[in-house]
Amino acid sequence: MTTRYSRIKLLDSRMSILVFLYVLSVYTTNFIVGFSRISLVLSLLLVIAAALEIRRKGQQYPCYFLLPWLFLIFNILSIVWAQNRAEAIDGVGQTVTPLFGAMGVWLGRRCGVSWKVVAWASLIGAIILIESSFHQIQDMGAGGRASGFTGNANALAMTLCLAAITIWASPEKLPHWMLILAGAFLAYAVYYTGSRKTLVVLSIAICLVTMRQTKPASRWFCIVFTVLLTIAIFCVAGPKIWKSAGSINTVVRMERLLGGGTGEEETIRFEMMAEAIQIWIKSPLIGHGAAQFNVISGYGSYSHCNYTELLANLGIIGFVLYYAFHGLLFYRAFGEWRCHRSYSQLSAIVLLILLLVLDVGMVTYYITKVNWLILGLVASLVTVNDSAIDWV
């Protein structure tokens, strides 16, 4: 009995270590040339270990587990009709690691891995990212756009923001200092990266913090009250707050966008999105193949919108396969929340809304790993007691 118990604890600890290392790699080595394949190796090991653990415990796979794999299969098949197959293969390769990692974390959580493992890895990864950008903020200040070793200010911003969201969304109790530090990550992203998306995440963060500090019966009331209070404060003191924050690049760029003024960067991105729609219309059902927008459009880059990028590359079929997973998770989370009013289910709903909003201004299905990670964590929140399929 003692030997069997020790074996179970050892397997659980191995799973936790793999989850920790994979999440840490998403925040760190993923951005370093020559080390990015570490995430791929860890994601493969994580999926294999989770599958073996599920088999050993005699568990079943959640029914929603099929959808991401169907999307990946269609993504791979799209290489056949792609104009530039080398580019398509590279695009598929950039989808494999985040998808495997997300599914591995999801299954790891199903096998008993604590959310605290993910929270600690996110915390350490965010600290390393901030440290890598210190030399830039000393030179540029709040008027610049720090990027650290990510090489991209938006990438640094979103990675820090989603690390903070991962910590705040924890269904398990975390130390208060960790929650405060997560707030510091978000403040750093807003102040030093110039990314307007950080202000979107900030609004979601307010909702999560409000939900975390209130009782289930009064959560929606407190969220609505907080939102209305924030609006009232900005109506009364908005001009003064905006003026005092005028030196922050994030605020300057958001003010320019809301004022109807668009710089060269915004103009190009809107043109890219419009071009993606035109490309999609030429092959609406199956698209033009993985990562083909940057080949056909001539921009040499993605369209900066996940919705238009999916349509142009994988058509309506790929679009539906990808977002059907989001839709089913949302349906399940909302149904569970109506029954139990739990923080976990409400967090899942808020996180899904955040991911869908962020997809308007960034490509997530094959460019970033952290968004897939959040999706895997959401799945772990809403499918704990879900119906299952037996592949064992």
N, C-alpha and C positions, 0 to 999 in steps of 0.2 A: 504493500500500500504506500509506504514511504517513498519507494523507488518510483512508482507511477506518478505520485504527486510531484516529486522533484522533476520528473521528466516534463510534466505539464507546465510547471513554473518556468523551466528552462526554455521550452518552446514559446511560451508567452513573452519571455524576456527577449528572445531572438526576434520575434515579430515587432516588439516595441523598438528595438534597436534599429531594425530595417526601416520602420516608419520614420523614426527620428532622423536617420541619416538621409533618407530620401527627401524629406521636407527641408532639412538643412541645405541639401544640395540645390533645391529649387531656388533658395534665396541667395546662394553663394556661387558655387562652382558652375552652375548653369550659365553664368554670364562671363566666365573666364575662358578665353580661347585655349583649346587643348585639354580642358578639364570638363567641358560640357557633357561629354559622353558618360561621365560618372553617374549622372541622373538616369541615363538609359539603362545602365547595368543595374543600378539599385532598383529601378522600377520593375525590371524583369525578375530580379530576385524576389522582390516584394510580392508580385503576383503569384509566382511559383510557391513561395512559402505560405502565402494565404490560402492557396488552393489545397496544398497538402494538409494544412491545419484544419480546414473545413472538412476535408475527407476523413481526417483522423477523428474528428469530433462527431462525424455523421450528420453534419449540418447540411442545409440546402442553400442554393444560391437564390437571392431575391429575384423576383420575376423581372424587375426593371433592369437587371444586369445585362440583358440581351441587347437593349437599344444602343448603347455606345459602341458595342462590337459590330452591330449591323452598320452603323455609321462608318466605322473604320473600314469594314469590308467594301462598302460602296466607294469610299475614298480611294482604296487600293485599286478597285476596278476602273476608276476614272483615269488611271494611267494609260489605259488602252486607247482612249479617244483624245488624249491630251496632245496638243500641238508640239510642245517641248517636253518630251518624256523625262529627260534628266531633271528638269525643274519640277516636274510632277512627283518624281520619286523623292526628291529632296523635301517637297512639301508634305508628302505622306510620312516621311521620316520624322518631320517636326511635329506630326500629330501623334505618332506612336508613343513617344516617351511620356508626354503629359497624360494621355489616356490610360496607359498602363499604370502610371503612378497614381492617378486618381482612383482607378479601380482597386489597386492594391491597398491604398489607404482605407477605402470604403470597406473592403473585405477584412482588413486588419482590425478596424473598429468593430466589425461584426464578430470577430474572433476574441474580442475583449481588450484590445489596445485602448488605453485611456486617451481622452482628448488632451490631457495635460502633456502627453508626449509631443503632440503636434504644437501645442501652445509654447512649450519650451524651445522647440526647434525654431519656431517662427520668431520668438524673442531673440534668440542668439543670432539667427540669420539677419534680422533687422539691425541689430547692433553692429554687426560686421559691415553691412551695407552703409550705414551712417558713417562709420569710421573711415570707409574708403572714399567718402566725399568731403571729409573735413578740409583737405588742402584746397578744394575748389571754393568752398564758401568763405574761406579766409581771403581769397582773392576777389570774389565776385560780390559777396554779401547777399542781401535779400533781392537785389535787382537782377541777379544772375539765375542760371538754371543748373543746379548741381546734378550730376549723373552718376558719380562714383564709378566703380568698375562695370556697371551695367552698360555704360556708354550712351545711355539715352535717358534724358530727364524724366520723360513720361514713364519709362520702365521703372526707374527708381521710385517715383511717386506712387505708382500703383502697387509695387511690391511692398513698400512700407505701409501703405494704407490697408492692404489686404492682410498683412501680418497683424496689424492692430485689430482689424475686424475679426480675424480668426481667434484672437485672445478674448475679445469681448463676447463672442458668440458661444463661448464654452458652456456646455450644459453642466459642467463640474465646477466646484468652487475653486477659485484661484486666489492667490494672495493679492491684497489690495494694491501693493506696490507694483505688481505686474500689470494690473489694469491701468494704473496711472502712467506707467512707462509706455504702454500701448498708446495712450493719449499723446504722449510726447512724440512718438513716431509719426502720428498723424499731423501734429503741429509742425514738425520738421519738414514733412512733405509739402504742406501748404506754404510754408515760409520760404523754402529754399529751392523748390523744383520748378515753380511756375506753371504747374499742371492744373488746368481748370477742373479736371476730373476729381481732384482732391476735395473740392468744395461739395461735389455730389456725395462722396464718401463721408464727408463731415456730417451731412444731414442724416445719413443712415446711421452713423455712429451715435448721434444724439438719440435716435430712436432706440438703439440697442442698449445704451446706458440707462435710458429711462425705463425700459422693460426690465432690465436686470435689477433695478433698485425698487421696483414696485410689486405689489401682490397681484396674482392672476386676475382677480375680479376687477381691478382698477387700471389694468395696463393700457387698454385702448383710450380710456379717459385721460390718463396721464400723458400719453403720446400726443393726443389732440391738443391738450392743454399746453404742452411744451412747444408744439409747433405754433400755436396761436400766440403764445407769449413771445416767442422768437420773432414772429412777424410784427407784433406790436412794438417790440423794442427797436426793430429796424425802421419802422414807420416814424417813431418819435426821434430816435437818435441816429438813424441811418446815415444821414449826410456826414455827421461828425465821425462816425465809425469808419465810413468809407474813405473819408479824407485822411484819417490817421493811418489807415492801412494802404494808402496810395503808393507807398514805396515798395510794397510787396508785388512781385512780378505776377503772381497768380491772380491777384485782385485786378491789376492793370489789364491783363489779358482778358479776364472775364468781363470787365467793364466795357472793353472795346467790342467784345462779341455781342453783349446785350444791347449796346448802343447802336448796333447795326453796322459798325465799322469792321471791316475784315482786312487783315494784312495779307501778305503774299502766301503765308503758310495756310491760313484758313481758306483762301480762294482755291489753292491747289487741291486741298482735301475735298472741298465741295465738288470740284471738277472730277476728282477721282471717283467719288460716289456716283455721280451722274454717269460717268463713263462705264462704271461697273453695271449699272442698270441697262445701259444700251447693249453691252456685251451679253448680258443674261438674256435679253429679248431674242437674240439670234439663236440661242439654244436653251429654251426655257425649262425643259424637262430634266435633262441630265447635266447641263452646264458644259463647260469647255475642258474640264479636267482639273485635278489638284494643282493649286498654286499657279494657274494659267493667267490670272488677271495681269500680273506684272509682265507677262510675256506679250499678251495680245494688246494691252493698252499702250505699251510703249513707255509707261512711267518708270518701269523697273522697280516697282515697289507694290505693296499691298494697298488696298483702297481705304484703309483706316476706318472701316465700318464692318463689323462682323456680318451684318445682315446682307449688305451688298456683295461682300467678298464671297460668302457662301453661295449666293444666287449665281454669281458670275462663274464660279469654279465648279460647283456641284449641282446647280440647278435647283428646281423645286423639290426634287427627291432628297437631295442631300440636306437642304434646308429643313424639311419636315423631319427627317431622321434625327438631326441634331437637336432641334428644339422640342421634339416630342418628349425627349427625356426630361427637359425642364418642365414641360407641361404636366407630365405625369407626377413628377416630384411635387409640384405646386398643388395639384389636385389632392394628392395623398396628405401633404402637410396641412392643407386647409381643413380637410376632413378630420384629421387627428386633433387639430387645434379646436375645432368646434366641439369635439367630445370631451377633451381633457384640459383645454386652456393651459397647456404647458409652455414654458419658456422655450424649450427646444424646438417645438413646432413653429412657434411664432418667429423664432430666430431664423429657421429655415425659410419661411416665407419672405422675411426681410432680405435675407442673403440672395435669394433667387431674384427678387425685384432689383437688387443692386447689380447683379450680374447682367440682367437684361438691359438695364439702363446704360451700363458701361459699354455694352456691345455696340451702342450707337456710335461711339467715338474711338473704338479700338478693335483690332482683329484678335480674337481669343481662341478660335478653334484649332489653330495650328501654330501660332506665334508664341503665346505665353503658356507657361506651365502653372502659374499660381492660380489662374482662374479655374482651370480644370481641377486643381487641388481643392478649391472652395466647393466646387460642384460635387466632388467625391465626399467631402465632409457633410454637405447638405444631405446627400443620399444616405449617409450613415445615421443622420438624425431622424429621417422620416420612414425608413424601411426596417426598423428594428423588429416590428411585429407583423411585417408584411407577408403576403402569400409568397410562396417560393416554388422554384423548379428544381427538380432533382437531376443533377448531372453526375452524381457520384456513382 
